[in-house]
Amino acid sequence: MPDAIQIFVGGCTMMLISGMISRARGAREHLPAPAPASIADVPASFLQGLRKANDILRELRDLTRCQTEDTGRIAECVRIIREETVKHTSQLSCRQEREVCR
């Protein structure tokens, strides 16, 4: 019976992690383009003036803030998963010890 619980916990953990990965793949569309390699690759908006460049930099700062918040949420999820895994593992080990003592 403890093996079934361990399999169930592992399956739930796997489903949660795959959900987080699929959400991260969907968020890839909202990321900014890679940095330009040379002056020829600089977007025309940077050549249009300081105001446009400031708008783009502000938008990049907002995207970075969102990325930081998402990273924090992922770290919190990983922490919770780790705590739950330790808790369930300790419960399983207690059950196994009780069964051995019988």
N, C-alpha and C positions, 0 to 999 in steps of 0.2 A: 503493500500500500504506500509506503513512503516514496517508492520510486515513481508512482503515479503522480504524487504531489510535486515531486521534483520536475518531472516531465511537464506538468501543467504550468509550473512557474517559469520554466525555461521557454515554453511556447508563448506564454504571455509576454515575456521579456522580448522574445524575438519579434513578435507582432508589433510591440511598441517601438522598437528600434527601427523596424522596416517602415513604419508609419512616419517616423521622424525623418528618415532618409528620403522618402518620397516627397515629403513636404519641402525638404531642402532642395530637391531637384526641381520642384515647381517654382521655387523662389529664384532660381537661376536666371529667369527671364528678366527680373527686375534689377539685376546687377549692372553696374556701369561697364562700358567697353574697356578692354585692356589699355594700358598706357601707350601712347604713341612711341614709335621707335626712333623717328627722326623728325626734323622740322617740316618735312614734306607731308608727314602723316598727321600733323596738327589739324584738328577740325577748323573749318572756316569760322566758326563762332568765336574762337579765340582771337581771330584776326579782325573781328568786327568792333572790338572796343572793350573797355574796362567793365562796363555795366554788364554786358553779356557774359564775360568771363566770371564776374562775381556771382551772377545768377547760377552758372554751372557749378562753381565751387560750393555755393550754398546747397545746391541740390546734392552734390557729392557728400557734403557733411551730413545732410539728413539721411542719405542712404547708409553712411557709415554708422550713424546713431542707431538706425534700425537693425543693422547687422550686429552691433554690440548688444542690443536688447535681445535679439534672437539667440545669440551665442550664450547669453546669460540664462535664457529659458532652457536651452539645451543642457547647459551645465547643471541646472536645477533638476531637470528630468534624470540625468545620469546619477546625480547624488541620491535622488529618491529611489531609483532602481537599485543602486548599490545598497542602500539601507534596507530596502525590502528583501533583497536577496540574502543579506546577512541575517535578517530576522527569520526568514523562512528556513534558512540553513540551520540556524540554531534550534528552531522548533523541530526540524527533522532529526537533528542529532539527539535531542532530548527524547523524542519518540523511540528512536533506535536503541538508546540506552535503556529505556523502560522495557522494551521488548526483550532485550538481552537479559535483563534481571529476572524476568518471569520464568 
